[in-house]
Structures are given as C-alpha cells and as structure tokens.
C-alpha cells in the first residue's frame, strides 16, 4: 500500500506524463524505437500512441474521474460522510497484477495508473519493450518513492509461471483463449478483470453522403481509423456499413476510401511486420479477393498494402487483416446489429457519421461500450468505460463506519 495522499499520487502521475510528452526526451525516443521494433508499427504510429496515452494523464482529468466514480478524492485518504449512506472509506483492494497484450501500445499503463491512485500494490506484466517499466520509473521519481513501489516484469505468455492466485485482483488483456487460461488459475476470491478479443464497427448514414466534398473528408477520417495500429486493436475499424440513398453511393464511397487510404499511408506507412506474418496476410487477402469476385467490387493498392471490398457476401465474417475493410450497403442500423450477432463478433465501439435514428439502440443491442464519431475511434477519452467497466472502482474495497 502506498502511504501517500491521493492528490500527491495523482500529481506525480501527471508530472511524469508531462515529461513523457516532451518530444526531445531521449527516454521517449528510445521507448518509441523499442515499441516500434516489438510491434512492427511505423514510428509515426507509436508517436501518436504515446501522445494519446500520456496526454490524457492530466491532474484535473484524473481527479475528475476518481471523484465521479468514488464520490470524492478524500474517500481514498480517510472516512467521509456520504448522503444517504454510512460514513465510508475506500481502501485498496490489495495486490493487483496487470497483464499487457501483444498489440495495443501501453495498454497496461491505464489500469496500473488507477490501481496506483487506489494505493494498491501493483505488478505489471509488461512486454519486452519495457514501456511500462520506464514510465513508472518516472512516476516513482516524481512521487519520491522507491522504484519498486510499482513493480514491472516481462510477460512471457504461455511459459509464465507467476502464481496469479496470490493476487487480490488480476487485469488481463489478450485473446479469449488467454483469458480462459488465466481464469482457470484464479480462486473465487480474486477479482478477475478480463479484456478479451473485441472488434469495432463504423456506420455512415445517408445524410453524411450528400456531396462529394464532405464524403471525401469522411473517407480520410475512416482511413485513419483503419490504418492506425495496422487494424489490430479492439478500437480498430473492422467492419463498415454505409446507408443507401445518399448522393454518394456505397460503391462510390469505397473508391473514395481507397484513395484516402493511399494518401494516409504516407503519414501512416506499413510497418516492419515479420516475413511469415506478411505471407499469411498476403495469402488471406488473395483468398478474400478471389471469394469476392462474383459478389463485390474490389479496390486494392499494392504500394499501400490495403484492400477495400464493397458488398461482399453477408455470409463472410470480418477478415481481421491489416489495412483490410469490407463496406456493406445497408438500409438501417438493425442490419448492422444482425450482422455482428450472426457472426458472433463482440463489439467494443461503434463509430458513426451523420444523424442516424436508432443508432444508440443498435449500439446497446451490440453491447458496445462506446459510441463515437468516425475519425475518433482510436482516441478514446481516459474517462470512458473501456470494456464497459469503471476505471478505479474495481481497485477498491469499501469499509463503512456506522458509529
């Protein structure tokens, strides 16, 4: 347990994040190179990820999130009077282990920050680029606490031998198979907070396609959501639905999107994926292209390594391939909901363009945790509900004083 006031902890996190936002920082530059080498992502993508991650950890934002979920900041330091309830204090849940994923950059840092705000003892199972270790070393310096105040180890995946059952809470990111394997190791007394495999979709209403200028601008935003992080994250764009009846047809929008992807690839170039992965992707793309010939129009560009398929069979599930998207012509949001249900695809977020009646109901039916605008799919707010879960509430236990 960290014996510091919560405001001191939050201030240290915010100060550390500010240091990581400095473009001239040698530590940041080295970390960008390490993350790029591990993921194969272009350095421009990693740079954007760092700005999105560390730029959200400001003092006022963190304090607002904690206050919203727990009722006050002081409840983490002492007993506090509460309206309609006994005086109470939020204590740390105990020892927390956070297991990072292979793809998303710095994904373990966010829950670790909130577990730290809850004054928990935290162990992060980091990836081999050591990003979490570097960041929390900076936090420890700002907090004037021992560098082992939050421990970081490299996560070795299937060969991992850590006794996860000794933790009071375990947060894990990864495939559903990994989540199931971890869950089998945990006693019922351990809080398990899993973030398994999910996808995100896009929905374009006909009123967003009333002229070619607006449609081309929208295509640029869609391209960004698609290309960032090579379409590998749960907030990447994996399926796109475009309503019929606009001045720009779904097929015409497919052509615009193809052009937008080619242009965006200059800023977000293809990374250095390993040869075996590139071969698997190329083979899958060839199969997708062959299967779609009779039912769909194909747009591809070898230099940009992308594939856009317009109106493939509804029997085909999302491809989940880098820089690959299928556009399906649609009449209303219920058809998008039915598509995801049919293929058993769990949804994290739904990004939209235009005013669409029934889109909120569709997102709820999909069990999405977030509705946003196309172009912002990969920029979730820190105070959002990733996976539909709170940020700090799961890292505390409550004690009431009724005397």
N, C-alpha and C positions, 0 to 999 in steps of 0.2 A: 504494500500500500504506500502511495506517495503522500507524504505528510506535508503537503503544501496547499495553501488556499487555492480554490479552483480558478480564481481570477489570475493568480500567478502562473498557473499551468497554461491557461489559455493565452496569456500574454507571451509566454515562452514559445508556444507553438506558432503564434502569429509572427513573432520576430524571426524565428527560424525559417518560416515560409518566405518571408520577405528577403532573406539572404539567398534563398534558392531561386528567387525571381530575378536576381542580378545577372544580366547577360554576360558580364565579364568575369563571372566567377569561374575559377579553374575547377573547383569541385563540381559545379554544374556541368561544365563542358565535358569533364571526364565521365560523369554519370550518363550524359546523353550518348557518348560513344559506346559505353558499356551496354546500355539498354538497346541501342541500335544493333550492336553485334549479336546480342542474345535473341532478339525478336526478328531480326532481318528487316525491320521497318526503316524507311528512309529517315535520316536525321531530322528533316523538317517535320515529320510526323511526331517524332519523340519530343522535339522542341515545343510543338503545340500541346502535347500531352502534359508536359511539365508546367506550361503556363496555365492550363486549365486546372491542374491539380493544386499547385501551390498558390495560385492566385485566388483561390476560394477560401483559404485559411486566414481570413482577417479577424481581428478581435471581436468586432461588433457582430459579424455574422455567426461566429461560434457561440458567443454569449446568447444571441437571439434563439438559436436552435436549442440549446440546453434549457433556456428559460421556458420555451414553448412546450417542450416535452416533459419537463420535470416540475414546472410551476415557478421555479426561481433558481438562481445560481446558489444562493445561500444554503439551500437544502442539501448541497453536497459537503458543506462545512459544519453544519450544526442543525439542531432541531428547529423547525419553522412552523408557525401557525398556518393552518390551511382552512379555507372556508368549507364548512360542512363536513370536515373530516378531522380526526385527531392530529395533534402536532406530530410531525414526522421528520425523518432524516433519510436521505438516500445514501446508502453505503455501497462500496464497491462490491460487485458480485463475487470477486475473488481473483483467482488466476485465470487469465484469458490467453488462449492460443489462437493466432490468426494465420491461416494458410493461404498463400498467394496463388494466383493462377498463372498459366504459361503465357497468356497473350496480353491481357489488359495491363497497361503501364501503371505501376504503383497502386494497384487496386487494394492491396492490404493496408496501405497507409491511412486511408479514410477511417475504417473501423478502429484501427490502432489509435488514432488521434482521439476518438470519442471514448474509447476504453481508458485512455490516459486521463482524459478530463474527468472520468468517473473515479479516478485514483486507483484503478486496478493495476495489478502486476501483470505485465504484458510480455508475451513471447511471440514474435513474428517469424513465421517460417517463410523466409524470403527466397527469391530466385537468385541465380548466380551472378546477376549484375550488381547485387548488394545495394540497390537503391534505397530500400527501407532502412538498412543499417546506416547508410550515410546521412539520411535525413534525420533520423532520431539521435544520431551523434550530435548534430547541430542543435536539436531540441534540448538535449542534456546540457550542452554548453550554455544555452540561454537560460535554462532552469537552474543552473549552478547545482546540478545533481550528478551523482555518479553515472558514468556512461552505461552502466548495467541497469539503470533504473527501468529501461525498457530493453529487453534482450532481443537479439535478432540472430537467427541461424539460417543456414541454407536449406531449403526444402528439397528433399531428394525423391519425392514422389513414392512410387511403388516400393522402393527399398527403405523407406523411412521407418525407423524403429522407435520414435518418441512415444512414450506412454500417454496418449491423448486423454485417457480416462482419468488422469491425475489433475486435469484442469476443471475449473468450475464452469467455464464456457469455452466453446470452440466455434470459431468462424472459419468457414472454408469456401473457397472459390474454385470452380473447376467443372468437370463433366459430371453427369448424373451418376456414372459408374464410380467416380471418385467419391462423390457424396455418400453413396450407399456403402462403400468400403469403410469410410470414416465413421459413419453412423453405427456400424456393427461393433466398433471398438469402444463406444461410449456407454457408460452406465446411465440409467434414467435420471440420475441426479445432475448430470452435466447438461447445461443448456447448449443445444446444437443450433447454430445459425447458418444454414447452408445456402449458398448461391450457386445453383446448378446451371445447366445449359438453358439459355433462352435466346429468342430472336426478337427483332423489331421490324415493324412494317411501316409503310408510308401510304397515305391516301390523298389523292388530288381530286377535288371537286370540280365540276364543270365550270363554275364561276371563276375559278383560278386560271382558266384557259380561254379567256375572252379575246386575247390579242397575242400576237407572236412575240412582242417585246417582253411582256410580262411572263409568258411561257418560257422564254429563253433564260430570263433571270431565275425563274423557279428551277429550271434544269440545272443551272450552275449550283444552286443550293442542294439539290438532290445528289449531284455528283460528289459534292464534299462529304455528305453523309455516307455515301457508298464507298469512296476510296480510302477515307481515313481509317488507319489501323488494318488495312487490307481486308475489310469486311469480316473481321474475325471476332469482334466483340459482341456482347449481348445488345449493345446500342448501335451496332452497325445496321445498315439498311439491307434487309434480306428479301423483302417482297414489296412490290409497289403496285397499287391499284389506282387506276385513272378512270374517272367517270366519262361516259359517253355524253355527247350533246354539247360540248364546248366548241368555240370557234376553232380551236386546235384539237385535232383528234388524238386518241391514244397513240396511234401509229406515228403521227407527225411529232408528238412529244418524244417518242422513242428515238427518232432521228436527232432531235434537239439534244436529248440527254447524251447520246453517243458523241456528238460534237463537244458538249460540255465536259465530258469525261476526258476526251483527248486534250482539251485545253487545261483542265485542272491537273492532269498528270505531270505538267511541267513543274507545278508547285509541290505536288504530292507524287513523286516518282515511285516506280516499283522498287521495292527494297531488294535486299540480297538474300532471298529465300534459298534454302539448300536445293541441290540439283534434284534429289528424289522428290521433294515436295513439288518443285516446278513440273516435273514429269507427270506426277499424279494429277495436278491441276490441268495441265495441257490435255491429258487423256480424257478427263471428265468433261472438259469443255468441248472436245471433239464429239463425244457421245451426246452431249446436250444439243449441240448444233445439228447432228445427224437426226436425232429424235424429233427435233422441232421443225424440220424442213417442210413437212406436209401440212402443218397446222399454224405456223407462226412466221413472222418476219425476223430475220437475224441481222444484228448490227455488231460488228466486231472491228477491232483495230489492233493488229499485232504489236505495233510500237508501244501502245498504251496498255497492252495485255488485258483488254477488257472485253466483256460480252454482254450485250443487251438483247434480250429476246422479247418480242411483243406478241402477246396472246398465245403462249404455249398451251398445251392441254391442261385442264384443271386437275387432271389425274396426277400431274407431276408436282412433287413437293418442292419447296425451295432448295436450290442447289448448294447453298452454303459454301460457295467458292469465292476466292478473292476477286474483286472487281467484276462480279457477275451478278446481274439482276434480271428478273423477269417482270414485265409490265403486263398486267391483266386488265382488259377493259371491263367496266363494271357499271351497274346502274344505281346501287345504293350500298351503304355500309354493311348491311346484313350479309351480303355476298362475301365480303372480306372475312367476316366472323366465321361464316360457314366453311370457308377455305381453310383457315387455321385449325378449326375443330376437326375437319375431315382428315387432316394430316398430322394431328396431334402435336402441333407446334406451340409451345408455351411462349407467351408474348411478354416482353419487358416494357416496351414503349410503342406508342403509335404516334407517328409524326404526320401532320396534316397541312394542307394548303387550301385556302378558301373556306367559305362557310358551308358546313355540311350538317344538315339536320340529322340527328340520330347518331352523330359520331361519338358522343360521350357514352351513350348507351352501348354502342358497339365495343368501345374500349373496355367498359366494365364487363361485358359478356366475354371478351377475350381474356379477362383477368389481368389486364395490363396494369402496371404500377404508375404509368406516366403518359400524359397526352402533351405533345409539344408541337412546335412548328418545324416543317421541313427546313433543313439547314442548321437546326439546333439540336438535332438528335444526339450528337456526340458531345454536347455541352450541358450536362445535367447540373442543376443547382445543388450546392452542398446540402441544403436543407430539404432536398427531395426525399422520396421514400424508395430507395433502391431495393428492388425485390419486394416492394410493398411493406417494408419494415421501417421501424423508427431508427434514429441514429444512435442515441445514447441510452434510451430507456432499457434496452436489453442488457446493459452492463452494470445495472444497479440492483440492489435488493433493498426493500423498504423496512423500516422499523418505526412503529407508532408509539407515542408516549401519551397515555390516557390519564395520567395523574394530574 
